[in-house]
């Protein structure tokens, strides 16, 4: 059965950094044939997770895809959830929103760069770092165990747990 996977990303379309990391995981570990349509939606910031424009685009993309089911997947950095009350509340609110709407949630603790590159990256270096990650095929060096965590922990994500539900590994 065909599936469309809509990835709602914190990054903006111009930078596209989050999508680079996620696409690298998809291409390296999963069989993505013509039965799988990958659709990124760029929110610009995680605080726009329930913005009218984002929800409208999800609705449009879902209606347009008539070949099978659509899965909406929010991809969110946790921020310093264990130290900052604001970050903890934000993450909790997004998690509840996803549960309420039957959306999946992929989290990156503390941010996507920390998970894939091993450290936080300044905003001015994010695009360059993501491009280098792709060009050097560094996804091959990332621990799959760190990408398949059930609980929040630094430098980890649940991305493989979510994707394994819908995609077949190579």
C-alpha positions as CSV (number, residue, x, y, z in Angstrom):
1,X,0.0,0.0,0.0
2,X,1.2,3.5,-0.8
3,X,2.0,6.0,1.9
4,X,2.7,9.7,2.0
5,X,4.8,10.8,5.0
6,X,4.5,14.4,5.8
7,X,7.4,15.6,7.9
8,X,6.7,18.9,9.7
9,X,10.1,20.5,10.3
10,X,11.3,23.3,12.6
11,X,13.6,24.7,10.0
12,X,12.6,27.1,7.2
13,X,12.6,26.0,3.5
14,X,15.6,28.1,2.6
15,X,17.9,26.5,5.1
16,X,16.3,23.1,5.0
17,X,18.8,21.6,7.4
18,X,16.5,19.3,9.4
19,X,15.3,17.8,6.1
20,X,18.9,17.0,5.1
21,X,19.5,14.9,8.2
22,X,16.1,13.1,8.0
23,X,16.5,12.5,4.3
24,X,19.9,11.0,4.9
25,X,18.4,8.5,7.4
26,X,15.6,7.6,5.0
27,X,18.0,7.1,2.0
28,X,20.6,5.1,4.0
29,X,18.4,2.8,6.1
30,X,15.0,2.5,4.3
31,X,13.6,1.2,1.1
32,X,12.0,4.3,-0.4
33,X,10.4,3.2,-3.7
34,X,7.5,4.7,-5.7
35,X,5.0,3.5,-3.1
36,X,6.4,6.1,-0.6
37,X,6.0,9.8,-1.0
38,X,8.0,12.0,1.3
39,X,6.6,15.5,1.8
40,X,8.4,18.1,3.9
41,X,6.5,21.0,5.5
42,X,8.7,23.8,6.8
43,X,7.3,25.5,9.9
44,X,10.2,28.0,10.3
45,X,10.1,27.4,14.1
46,X,8.6,24.8,16.4
47,X,6.3,27.4,18.0
48,X,4.3,27.3,14.8
49,X,3.4,23.7,15.2
50,X,-0.3,24.5,15.3
51,X,-0.3,27.6,13.2
52,X,-3.2,28.0,10.7
53,X,-0.8,28.0,7.7
54,X,0.9,24.8,8.8
55,X,-2.4,23.0,9.5
56,X,-3.8,24.2,6.2
57,X,-0.8,22.9,4.3
58,X,-1.1,19.5,6.1
59,X,-4.8,19.4,5.1
60,X,-4.1,20.3,1.5
61,X,-1.2,17.8,1.1
62,X,-3.4,15.0,2.7
63,X,-6.3,15.7,0.4
64,X,-4.1,15.8,-2.7
65,X,-2.6,12.4,-2.0
66,X,-5.2,9.9,-3.3
67,X,-2.9,6.8,-3.7
68,X,-2.9,5.6,-0.1
69,X,-2.7,6.8,3.5
70,X,-1.0,9.9,4.9
71,X,1.1,9.9,8.1
72,X,1.9,13.3,9.6
73,X,5.1,13.3,11.5
74,X,6.3,16.3,13.6
75,X,10.1,16.5,14.0
76,X,10.9,18.6,17.0
77,X,14.1,19.4,19.0
78,X,13.5,19.0,22.8
79,X,15.6,22.0,23.7
80,X,17.0,22.0,27.2
81,X,13.8,20.4,28.6
82,X,15.5,19.2,31.7
83,X,16.8,22.6,32.7
84,X,14.4,25.1,31.2
85,X,10.7,25.1,32.3
86,X,9.7,26.8,29.0
87,X,11.4,24.1,26.9
88,X,9.8,21.3,28.9
89,X,6.3,22.9,28.6
90,X,6.8,23.5,24.9
91,X,7.8,19.9,24.3
92,X,4.9,18.6,26.4
93,X,2.4,20.8,24.6
94,X,3.6,19.6,21.1
95,X,3.5,16.0,22.3
96,X,-0.1,16.4,23.5
97,X,-1.0,18.1,20.2
98,X,0.4,15.2,18.2
99,X,-1.4,12.6,20.4
100,X,-4.7,14.5,20.1
101,X,-4.4,14.7,16.3
102,X,-3.1,11.2,15.8
103,X,0.2,12.6,14.5
104,X,3.6,10.9,15.1
105,X,6.3,12.8,17.0
106,X,10.0,12.4,16.3
107,X,12.1,14.1,18.9
108,X,15.8,15.1,18.8
109,X,17.4,15.6,22.2
110,X,18.5,18.4,22.6
111,X,18.6,19.3,18.9
112,X,19.0,17.6,15.6
113,X,22.6,18.7,15.2
114,X,23.5,17.3,18.6
115,X,22.0,13.9,17.5
116,X,23.6,13.7,14.1
117,X,26.8,15.7,14.5
118,X,27.4,15.1,18.2
119,X,27.4,18.8,19.3
120,X,25.3,21.9,19.1
121,X,26.0,24.1,16.1
122,X,25.7,27.9,15.9
123,X,22.9,29.2,13.7
124,X,25.4,30.6,11.2
125,X,27.0,27.2,10.7
126,X,23.9,25.0,10.5
127,X,23.5,25.0,6.7
128,X,27.2,24.4,6.1
129,X,27.3,21.6,8.7
130,X,24.3,19.8,7.3
131,X,25.6,20.0,3.7
132,X,29.0,18.5,4.8
133,X,27.1,15.8,6.7
134,X,25.3,14.8,3.5
135,X,28.4,15.1,1.2
136,X,30.6,13.0,3.5
137,X,27.9,10.4,4.1
138,X,28.3,10.9,7.8
139,X,24.9,9.2,8.5
140,X,26.8,5.9,8.2
141,X,28.8,6.8,11.4
142,X,25.7,7.7,13.5
143,X,24.8,5.0,16.1
144,X,21.5,3.4,15.2
145,X,21.0,2.7,18.9
146,X,21.1,6.4,19.6
147,X,18.4,6.9,16.9
148,X,16.1,4.3,18.3
149,X,15.6,5.5,21.9
150,X,12.3,5.2,23.7
151,X,13.0,7.8,26.3
152,X,14.6,11.3,26.1
153,X,18.3,11.3,26.6
154,X,21.1,13.6,25.3
155,X,22.3,13.1,21.8
156,X,19.5,10.7,21.0
157,X,16.3,10.4,19.1
158,X,13.3,8.1,18.5
159,X,13.4,8.6,14.7
160,X,14.0,4.9,13.9
161,X,11.2,3.8,16.2
162,X,8.8,6.0,14.4
163,X,10.0,5.2,10.8
164,X,10.2,1.5,11.5
165,X,6.4,1.4,11.9
166,X,5.8,2.5,8.3
167,X,8.9,1.7,6.3
168,X,11.0,-1.4,5.5
169,X,14.7,-1.3,6.3
170,X,17.2,-2.1,3.6
